[in-house]
Amino acid sequence: MIDADRPAVILAPMEGVTDAPMRALQGELGGFHFAVTEYFRINQSRPGTKALGRHMPELSNQGRSVTGLPVQMQLLGGDPDRLAQAAEMAYRLGAWGIDLNFGCPAATVNRHDGGATLLKYPHRIRDIVRAVRQALPAAIRVSAKLRLGWDDLAAIDTNADMAAEGGASWLTIHARTRMQGYAPPVYWTRIAQVRRRLGIPIIANGDIWTLDDLRRCRDETGCQHFMLGRGALADPFFPRRAARFLAMGRFEVEESGPIDWHALMTRLVFWTQRLEPRALPRVGLRMKQWLRYAAVHGGFAEFEAVKRCRSADEILELLRARAVPSKGVGYAETQVMRA
Ligand SMILES: Cc1cc2nc3c(=O)[nH]c(=O)nc-3n(C[C@H](O)[C@H](O)[C@H](O)COP(=O)(O)O)c2cc1C
């Protein structure tokens, strides 16, 4: 899926956010090369096919959303054999690739031997990647998503080496340690060192909110591939502009007007109804979560009013009535940017 010569923009896995309805919507919006599912945790028992299918309904569509966006399954856990079994099961159900999570900072996950905890044990990272790699046919891609380390920025060197030695086709690196959580700064230059040493594609990740961030991240890392998470929520048209910027090496202003948040949220309800009707009672919370990112990091100015809404219908009504123009969001880059 990652082609060394072709730049790619990838939708970050975000637990509680990038579920199947959101992935379908992102496929509609365009820009992303592929998406990674939220993590699927593998603990003691073998997962059932139903649970895997619920987590990633795209499995029954050859690993693509109904809107055509390829989706990679992410697994999380500390036991190589169980992860290998789960990966094999996902492959049989239709997965084209498996991503392994070595970055989740959640305390409960870490206490149960998952996510960023593994960054303290580089050999275990190698053993997990290797076990999953060996359980799958060669055409099925295995990748790893890492933070820089638990509390040590330099740990990425050994951890990335181990993941590559285990047979990862590419690595995604979120340029922070586990102890940083989401606090600044991001250390993109650490990614550059790994990229120069390893012969596999590296996807740079962390705090890319604007085209200017993207350009600086590319310059600092030398990477061609980038994963966007919160930046894609703050400005839903950023991924498309990012993809064009990377493909063309320049970006020219597109005066396409303000973002129609009412239309976007209506599509989120549509895809939730269609793909995950059980989540409908929570769709209002999802909207608030999304609009909060747009308020804090984008140009959405109506969040105080949205916060007071008691249902998804109320939010939709508010967005429709105010036809909220998000000044600046999506159209902040007024200059022509050169690659
Ligand atoms: C709400 C939320 C949930 C996340 N869930 C996952 C996850 O399931 N798997 C994973 O590998 N990373 C997860 N992440 C980390 C993101 O994939 C990404 O690495 C991080 O947000 C930094 O990228 P950004 O600055 O572009 O958002 C999550 C991040 C957030 C904010």
The ligand as an ORCA input file, in Angstrom:
! r2SCAN-3c Opt
* xyz 0 1
  C      -8.668     10.246     20.504
  C      -7.439      9.548     19.994
  C      -7.448      8.170     19.853
  C      -6.301      7.491     19.373
  N      -6.360      6.133     19.164
  C      -5.302      5.491     18.596
  C      -5.364      4.109     18.245
  O      -6.390      3.437     18.396
  N      -4.239      3.540     17.694
  C      -3.092      4.242     17.474
  O      -2.106      3.677     16.975
  N      -3.020      5.556     17.765
  C      -4.085      6.196     18.310
  N      -4.030      7.543     18.543
  C      -2.819      8.304     18.146
  C      -2.973      8.862     16.718
  O      -3.052      7.826     15.768
  C      -1.795      9.782     16.354
  O      -0.606      9.038     16.445
  C      -1.703     11.005     17.259
  O      -2.961     11.606     17.435
  C      -0.711     12.045     16.725
  O      -1.105     12.478     15.443
  P      -1.870     13.900     15.201
  O      -1.054     14.957     15.886
  O      -1.927     14.036     13.711
  O      -3.232     13.782     15.838
  C      -5.137      8.225     19.047
  C      -5.132      9.617     19.191
  C      -6.254     10.285     19.655
  C      -6.235     11.787     19.771
*
